[in-house]
Amino acid sequence: MSAQLALLPEYLTAHVQLTLLALLCSAALSLPLGVAVTRVRWLEQPVLGLAGVIQTIPSLALLAAMVPLLASMRLQSIGFLPAFIGLTLYGVLPILRNTVTGIAGVDPALQEAARGVGMTPRQRLWRVELPLALPVIIAGLRTATVWTVGIATLSTPIGATSLGNYIFSGLQTRNYAAVLVGCVASAGLAMLLDGLVRMVEVGLRTRRRRLVGVAATITVGLYVYAAVTLAAPLFSNADRPVMIGAKGFTEQYILASLLDQWVERETGRPTAQRQSLGSTVAFDALAAGDIDIYVDYSGTVWAHLMGRTTVGSDREAVLAEVRAFLADEHDIHVAATLGFENAYAVAIRATQAEAMGLTRISDLVPFGPTLSMAGDFEFFSRQEWVSIRDTYGLTLSNQRTMDAALMYEAIAEGAVDLISAYTTDGRIAAYDLRVLEDDRGAIPPYDAVVLVSARLAREWPDVLAALGRLEGTIDVESMRSMNLRVDVEGVDPSAVAAAFIATLADTR
């Protein structure tokens, strides 16, 4: 728990930055737009309709959509900017709708009285309409505040640091203390901000200026803190850190920590991590220079990025084509081949495999219509699954997409019959699973490769050289053992990485 609490200042600060600035922009957009809608009535349906459409988009999908959109505009495609834009858009509807409802609900008799005493439209807005509509507007602001705090936790997969880092990494590594810290901190922040807005509401309604002043002072203080901490890196003389990316599963957290510690040890350069990135997000971020290093797999590039529908059985030949593709098409370089292969695999409980006489994927075919399978968030949309399905003619009774960590829980409890396992996953042995032989070669080789951006290769040759010294240093058993220590024994990924580097140093 102490290790998790040590990260709280960084994660909470980033979450506050995202939430407060998104709320400010949401209000700045919604309030004038709401007033305009009440003045030009034909705008109401299209404006509220558009805001409603945005609200119906699942929050994670809206955040993810910002990545390719900003990349196409050659803007920062991961991290703060896409999360900020997505959260701003998501906060518009409740404030906008309540502004329109509040102003429209002002008693027409009061409006007429204001006209009767000679008030201009601007005076009526500021002295009559907005004061009377304020309780309704504040209710919308409170709703937007709570929503924004909660949705900000989903910004982690697009590279934005937030309290969601606790939740995503904790779920993957079964570190429920981290999940608890993330949930409690997020709930506490939502309650604090909602309480501040309510204090303003109560203070205005009861004419208690001191209450309004206290809430305003705390709010201004939070905004000053967010602005200062956000701008601080711009005025820092420190070198830009080497940014290391990680996808959203245990092995990636370990490897990112290993690369982080290795680069700092070998070069002395500062490092930082962006964790829980989606596969496409990580690759696009590297191509755009938003991250500098991450570990990918030759099979992922081969099938998912190159779009190859045929399986290359020769590992070296696949690696050579992958290297050429990355260099020629994206100016991305392979700094090292780590030495192990982590392929997708079809796994089943060993007891069930024995009872059904299953050793190969082809043995599944007669039983397919009676079996269910769970895959991670990407698996059933990837070329690898298409290749397995078509090569074997495999038909299943049910396909369930779920978090990678929960897949193993599901098969252990008998909720599903098969899972899309990873061959280096220590949980295969821990849960007594059997990996079925890919007897028709439907799955390509999956060598772990360290990918670096063109900028790193150009500007930091010392880092590139240090990464090259990791060539062939991690075998399958070592990686499986490291994964097991995190997933089953509950050891922190950074500690596991540090222990491996120590043994590596002893052999040099």
N, C-alpha and C positions, 0 to 999 in steps of 0.2 A: 504493500500500500504506500509506503514512503516513496518508492520509486515513481509511482503514479502521481503523487502529490507534488513531487519536484517538477513535473511538467505542467502543473496547473497554471502558473503565472503566464507562460508562453501561450498555451491553448486558450485560456480565458481572455487574455488581452486581444488575441486575434479574433475571437468570437465577438467581443465587445466592439471592436473596430468595424467588423462586417455589419453587425446588427444596427448600431447607432447610425452609421453613415447611410445604410440602405433605408432605414426608417426616415431619416431626414429628407432624402431624395424622394421617397414615396410620398411624403406629406407635401413637399414642394411641388410635385407634379399634380397630386390629387386635389388639393385645396383650390388652386386657381381654375383647374379644369372643372371641378364641381360647380364653382360659381358661374363659369361660362355656360355650362349646361343649363343652369336655371334661368339664364338670360336668353339663350338661344335654344328653344325647346326641341327643335328638330335634331339637335345634337345628342339628345339623351339616349335614344335607342342605339345608334352606332357606337357611341363612346362607352356606355355601360356594357353593351354587347361585346365589344372588343376586350374590355377589362375582364368580363366574365369568361370569355374564351381562354384568355391567359390563365385564369384561375383554375380552369378545368384541366389544364395540362399537369400531369403528375410532377410534383416539385423536383424530383431527381431528374426527370426527363428534361424539364425546363432548364435546369442548371447545366446538364450535359449538352443541350443544344447550343449553349453559348460558346462551347469550345470550337466546333468547326466554323461557326459564324465569325468569331473574332479572328480565327486563324486565316480565314479567307480575306479579312480586312487587314492582315498583317499586324494585328494588335496582340497583346499578351493573351494567349489562349488558355492558360491554366493559372490557377492561383486566385489572387484577390479579385481581379477585374471581372472575370466571368461570373464568379459567385456574387459579387456586388450588384451587377446588372440583373441577374436572375432574381435575387432577393428584393431588389427595388421594384421590379415588375410584379412580383407576387404580393407586395404590400399595398399596391395601388387600389385594388378593388374595394376592400372594406372602408378605407378612408374616403374614396371617391363616392361610393354609394351612400354612405352616411352623411356626407356633405350635401349631396343633392336632396336626400330625404329630409335632413334637418332644415335646410333653407325652404324647401317646398312646404314644410309643415308649419311655417310661421303663420299665425292668425292673419287672414286678409284684412280684418278690421284694423289691426295694428299697422299694417302696411299702408292702408288708406289714411290713417291718422297721421303717419309720418309724412305722407305727401301733402296732407292738409296744412301742416305747419311749415311747409316750404322746404323740406329736406331734399337734397339732390339724390340721384340714384346711388352715388358713392357714399353719401352720409347714411342713407337708409341701410346700405350693406353693412357698414361698420358699426353703426349705433343701434340698429334694430335687428336685422336678420342674423348676422353672425353671433351676437350675444345670445339670442334666443335659440339658435341652432347648436350652440356650443356643446351642450350635454350629449346630443346625438353624434356630433362629430368626434368628441372625445371617446365615445363608446367604440366607434370605428377604429380610432387610433389605438385603443387598448387591444382590440382584436388583432390588428396588424402587428402590434408589438409582440404578442405571444406567438403568433404564427411565424414571424421573422426569426425569433430566437430559436424556435424548434426546427425550422427548415434550414437554418444556417448549419446545423449539425450534418446535413447531407452534402455540404460543399466539399467534404474531404476527398471523394473520388475524383473531383476535378482539380485537385492540387491546392486547395485553400486550407490553411491551418485553421482549425476550430476545435471545439469540444467534441466534435464528431470523430476526431482522431482517436480519442479514447474508445469510442463505441465500435468503430470499424475494426481497429486492430485488436481490441479486446475480444470481439466475437470470433475473429479468425484464430486467435491464439488461445482461446478458452480462458482468457484472463478476465474473469467476471468482476474482479475488483476494479479494473480499468473501466469496464462498462458502467459500473455503479458510480464511479467518480464522474464520468461524463454525463450521466443522466441527472445526478444530483446537482452538479454545477450548472447544467443547462436549465433545470427547473428553478434553481435558486435565482439565476439571472433573470429569467422570465418573470418571476414573482417580484423581484426588485424593480424592474422597469415598469411593470404593470402597476405596482404600488405607487411609483412616482407620478404616473399619469393620473391615477385615482386621487392622489393628494391634491393635484392641481384642480381636478374636477370638484372635489369637495370644498377646497378653499374658495374657488370662484362662486360656488352655489351658496355657501354660507358667509361669503364676504370676509373670510379669514385670510388677510393678506400675508400674515406670518407663515401660514401653512403653504401658501403658494410660493412664498420666497424661499422656504427651505427646499421644496421640491425643485424649484428652478435652479437654486444654487448647486444642488447635487447633480442635476442633469447637465448643467453647464460644465461642472467639474469633470463628469464622465466624458463629455464631448472634447474637452481640452485634452484629457488624457489620451483619448483615441486618436486625436489629430497629432499630438506630439509623438506618440509611439509609432504611428504610421509614417510620419515624416522623418523620424530619427535616422533610418538607414540612408536617406538622401544626403544627410550632412555628415555622415560617418566617414572617417578616413581609412577605415578598415578595408582590406581587400574583399572583393566579391567572393562569397563562398562558392566552393564547388558544389553544385546542386545535384544530389543523387536521388533518383526516383525509385519507387517500389510499387509493384502491383499489389492487389489486395489479398494476399494469402501468406501463410507463415514463412515459407521458403524465401519469398521476396523480402520480407522484413529482416530475416537473418542476413541475406546477401547484401541488402542495402546497408545494414549496420556494419557488416564486414568491410564493404568498400569504403564506407565513411571512415572507419578507424584505420584502415590500411592507408588510404590517401593522406590522412593527417599524420600518421606515423612516418610514412616514407617521404613526404614532401614538406610537411609543416604547414600546409595551406589550410585555411578554415573550410569547414564543410557544413552542409545542411541537407536535410532530407525532405522529400515530398512523398508521403506514403499513401497507400490504398488507391492508387490510380487504376483506372480501367486500362485494358490492354491497348486499345486504340488511342486513348488519351495519353498514355505514357509515350507511345511511339510518336504521335503528333507533337508532343511537347519537346521531345528530343530533336526532331526534325526542325522545329521552330527555334531551338536554342533556349527554351524555357527551363529545361533541365539539361544537365551535362552528361550524366551517366545513368544507365540502368541495365539490369540483366534481363535478356529475353532468351527465347529458345528457337533454335533453327527451324523446328517444325512449325512454330507459330508464324514465323516470317514466310516460310515456304507455302503453307496452306492459306493463312489468313491475309497476308499482305501481298504475296506474289500471286495468289489465286490459283495455285497449282492443284489440279484435280487428280493428278497421278502421283503415286507415292514413290519417292526416291529411296531405294533400299540401301544405297551406298552412302554412309555417313559423310565421308570426306567429299564426295561429289556434291551432296546437298549443301554442305558447308561452303564449298567453293562457289556455288551458284548464289547462295545467300549473301556471301561477302560481296560478290560482284553486283548483285541487285542493290544492296544497301549503299554501296559506294557510288554507283553510276546514277541511280534514280533519286537518292535522297541525301547524298554527301554525308552518310553516316558510316563510321568505321568500327570494325570489330577489333577491340583492343586485346582481347584474350578469350580463349576457349577454356572454360574453367576445368573441364575434365570429366564431368558427369553428364548423364542424360536424364531428363525428367519428362517422360512422355505421358500422354493420356493413356489410360488403361481402363478396361472394364473389370470391375471387381465384384465379388459375390461372397457371402459368408461361407467359410470353409465347410461348415456342417451341411449347408444346403447344397454346395457343390458336390460333396461326397454322396449325398442322398440321391442327387439327380445324375451323377456320373459326368460332371462337367469339368473339362480341363482346357478347352479351347472355345473361342468365340463362336466358331461354327457349330459347336455342340448346343449352343443356345437356341438356334433357329427353330427347332420343333417346339420348344417351350415358350418362345417369344410372346405369343398372344396371351399367355397367362402371367407374364412377369411385368413388374413396374421398375422404372429406372429413374434415379435422381441425378441431375447434372448441375454444375455450377452455373452462374449467371450467363456465361458465354457459350457453354458447351453445345447445346442443341442448335445454335445458330452458326456454329463454326463448320468449316469444311471437313474437319476431322470426323465429326459425327455423320455428316453426309456420306463420307467415304466408308465408314463402318457400316452404316445402314444399307448402302447400295451394294457394297462389295459382298456382304453376307446375305443380303435379302432379309434383314432382320426387322421384324415387326413386333412392337411391344404393346401391352395393354394400356400403359400409362407412362407419360414422361413428365417428371416434376422438376422444376427449376427451383433451386434453393441456395442459400449461402453454403460455401464450400465446407466450412466447419460443421454445419448442421447435417450435411450429407452423411458423414460418418456416424453421427448420432442416429440418423434415420435408419441406416442399414443395420446398425447394431441392435436397434429396438424392433427390427422387422417391419418397419413402416414402408420400406421399399426392398426390392430384391437385388437390384444392381445399382452401382454408382460409377460415375466417371472419375476414377481415382487418379492420383499422380504417383508415378512409379517410385519416387523418392520419399513418399510420405510415410513417416514412421507409424502412423495410425493403421496402416495395412496389417502390420504384425500385432500391434496393440489390440486391435479389434478382431484378430483371427480371421482376416479376409484372404481370399485367394484371387490373384490376378490371372485372368484367363488369357491364354496364349493367343496372340494375333496371328493365327496360322495362315492367313491369306494376305498379310502385309498391307493392311488398310491404313495403318498409322505411320506417319513419317518419323524419321529420327528427330530427337529433341535435345540436341546438345545445348547446354547453357553457355551463352556468349555474353561478354561484357561489351555493350554498345556505347559509343561516345559520339558527341556532337561534333560537327565540323569546327565549331568555335573552340572547343576544348583541344582538339587535335592541332589547331593552328596556334592558339595562345598559350597553352600549358603543356609543352612537350615533356616536362618532368612528371606530370600526372599521367600522361599516356605511357611513359616508360615504366612508372610504378605499377600501373594496371597490367602491363605486359608481363611483369614478374609473377603474376597470379596464374599464368598459363599452366594448365594441367595440375593444379594444386589440390583440387577437391574431387575425390572419387565418389562413386555412388553411395558406398557405405558411410562415408563421412557425412555426406549431406543428409542421408536418411537418419543417422544418429543425431545430428543437430536438430532436424525437424521433430524427432521424437522427444528430445529434451524440452522443446517449447510446447508442443501440443499435448504431451502426456504428463510430463513432469512439472510443467508450469514455469520453467525458467525463462527469464526475460530474453528476447532475441539478441539484444546488445551484449548481454553477458555470455551467451552462447558464441557469438561472433568473436568476442574478446578471447575466449578460451581457445578457439581454433587458431586465431592469429598467434597466440602465445606458443602453441605447438608448432606452428609453421616457422616461427622465428627460431625455435630450438633446432630445427632441421637444416637451417641455412648455414 
